[in-house]
Amino acid sequence: MSNAVLKEEILKLKEELHVTIVAHFYQKDEVFELADFTGDSLELAKFAARDDKPNLIFCGVGFMGQSVKILAPSKRVFMPRIACCAMAKMIDENYYDENVNILIKAGIKKEDIMPVTYINSSAEVKARVGKMGGYVCTSSNAKKIITKALESGKKILFVPDRCLGQNIAVDMGLKSCVIGDGSDPKEADIICYNGFCSVHQLFEVEDIEFYRNKYKDILIVTHPECKPEVCAKSDFVGSTSQIIQYVKNLPSEQKVAIGTEFNMVNRLRKENTYVLSSTKPECPTMNETRLEDVRDVLLSIKNQTFINEINISEETRKYSYEALNRMFEI
């Protein structure tokens, strides 16, 4: 079946069933174009929680669908594919508890730890953080959240992305370490869990040097999930939404090389725009979702078989909501 026929079937089903479809910026073009609303993970969760339709299809990765369910428990949330963000998969409740215990054994009392979790984490990890009085953050507000968390006088345990934690520490003039890197966590202000984004790890300082040598006055734009040494040599570092706004404000003749996911960069601006990598930085899990999957989940709503529905236990939802809500209050 052609994409055109699939799209027509999806749009008819969506209208018939009164379903809202949202899609993350990293989705394939054919899926992205079907959405009623597009954005980064936080924008999508906030929009979806306010949406008045009872059923929502979220085209993204698992933790994003969970975020909607945390914020709007009465809404039925479905995903064409319950794809798992590789970074979020790097930490679960057991790994979280193990790392807290590592800090305790290093001489830091549990009550002196203030956890902050990147939104790229499961509801269960967010709940662990919520129980300890901690916060959720995004790449756009991480500095603000960490600034608030530091007011507690405690050590910041930042999970799961070591690069975002390290980059914020550099920006704030703080000392960071990564658990297991051989340094003493008692000497650090921000203690980072050893997780990372498999896509943003692709970008290297050598890629920046290549583009600077090839194009005079080119601007280098990267995401804070990139390595600290890459961000340090960039002209602008920002979240997905911040990158989009920054690049849209550039003159069309300004050359720019962007270090983030390929699909978004490819849609962003056709002229004088380059991907900061010799390989295609495409998120494999974000790209699992196909038009057939969107059609199939719509049919399951119509037939009341309800495939790929997101459900969270009430206890997990309660504590993960506390961590998310502390972010919203700030």
Number of C-alpha atoms within 10 A of each C-alpha: 6 7 12 11 9 15 19 13 13 21 16 12 17 21 10 11 15 13 19 20 22 25 25 24 24 26 26 22 14 14 22 22 14 19 17 11 16 20 17 17 23 18 13 24 23 14 15 27 19 13 14 12 14 12 20 25 24 28 34 30 27 25 23 27 27 26 29 25 24 26 20 19 16 11 20 17 23 28 26 24 23 22 18 20 22 20 18 23 15 18 22 18 15 10 13 19 13 12 19 19 15 15 20 15 11 12 12 17 14 15 11 13 21 22 28 29 28 21 24 28 27 24 28 22 27 31 26 21 26 25 17 16 18 26 32 30 23 19 21 17 14 22 19 14 20 23 13 13 19 14 8 12 11 18 24 23 25 26 31 28 26 25 26 27 31 24 24 22 21 14 10 12 10 13 15 23 23 23 19 13 9 8 12 15 24 14 12 17 19 28 27 27 25 20 20 21 22 16 20 22 16 18 23 18 16 12 18 23 12 13 21 15 10 10 11 9 12 18 20 25 25 26 25 26 27 27 23 20 12 24 24 16 15 19 12 18 24 18 19 22 15 15 21 15 13 14 22 12 9 12 9 14 9 13 19 24 23 26 32 29 22 23 20 19 23 14 12 16 15 10 11 13 20 18 22 28 21 11 10 13 21 19 20 14 18 25 19 18 22 17 19 16 16 24 19 16 22 28 18 14 17 14 9 9 11 16 16 15 19 19 15 14 10 11 11 18 22 17 24 28 23 21 25 23 15 16 20 12 6 10
